[in-house]
Amino acid sequence: MVSSPHEAMHRIFQHDTKLFSRVSKVLGCDIPVPDSVTILPTDLTETGPVERRVDTLLRLDSAEHGDFLLAIEAQGNKNLAKPASWAYYTAYLWSKYRLPTALMVVVQDHATAAWAQQPVASGPPQLPTLTIRPLVAGPHNMPVITDPAEAGEDLVLATLAAITHAGDPAIGDILKALSTALRDQPEVVADPIIELIAQGLGKRSANKLWRNLVAVDLSFYKSDLAEEIRDEGRAEGSVNTYGTVILTVLEQRGIDVPADVRERIAECRDLGLLHTWLVRAATALSAAEIFADE
């Protein structure tokens, strides 16, 4: 199953199609900004039954420096079968479009970066007919941006850097710099970045930190993530209110409420069940009776 970090690591290049030129400078190959960039179909399936799809495919056109294709792959971990797939992608694209084809792999950990950087030849050692040597972007070479001013200079590049450093000990400072830099941005700029970062962090603990920063620093935005956080807050408030009312009803009726009952009410997050318990609390002869038939 494709993970949300996987999607964020390559879709960001669709969000800002000229991002690669800025990333290439960071990675030391300095590809000039193209005159235009076209997002191409990613389906590389032929008439046979095997389906093959590259993650993101761009055509970079430049009158001065020539045109070429850029295939972008997001890689979550080592996969020994991948170099063969990458070789297929680049050879097929080269053959189909008759354009030079480059491959960039985006990763989130040092071990995967070290593996992905190694050249792999399709032929035997004495005949390395086709060699795959992708450009790799990851925590080993992307900048750690903890200065809001620096993040604000190129928000999309800073976003990609944050995603590649999702497991870095400095991720808290990185995310805080980004949330600060986004405060003065219009929603049309901030919204996709907020969502890309949340997607790129996936299930890591840093995602909770980002959600907290969005809730506090960027509370005025109406992005999907911000609305989701607000909905969670409203639901949590309703849950807490129900729990308080149930205990109040029982106590006002002079019914003893043991610690285990209080704990069970406090831990419940089902509004429908809490409503049932509240109705029962009005007539129950003991606190335990509100849990009848459960």
Buried (B, 14 or more C-beta within 10 A) or exposed (E): EEBBBBBBBBBBBBBBBBBBBBBBEBBEEEBEEBEEBEEBEBEBEEEEEEEBEBBBBBBBBBEEEEBBBBBBBBBBEEEEEBBEBBBBBBBBBBEEBEBEBBBBBBBBBEEBBBBBBEEBBBEEEEEEEEEBBBBBBBBBBBBBBBBBEBBBEBBBBBBBBBBBBBBBEEBBBBBBBBBBBBEEBEBEEBBBBBBBBBBBBBEBEBBEBBBEBBBEBBEEBEBEBBEEBBEEEEEEEEBEEBBEBBBEBBEEEEBEBEEEBBEBBEEBEEEEBBEBBBEBBEEBEEBBBBBEEE
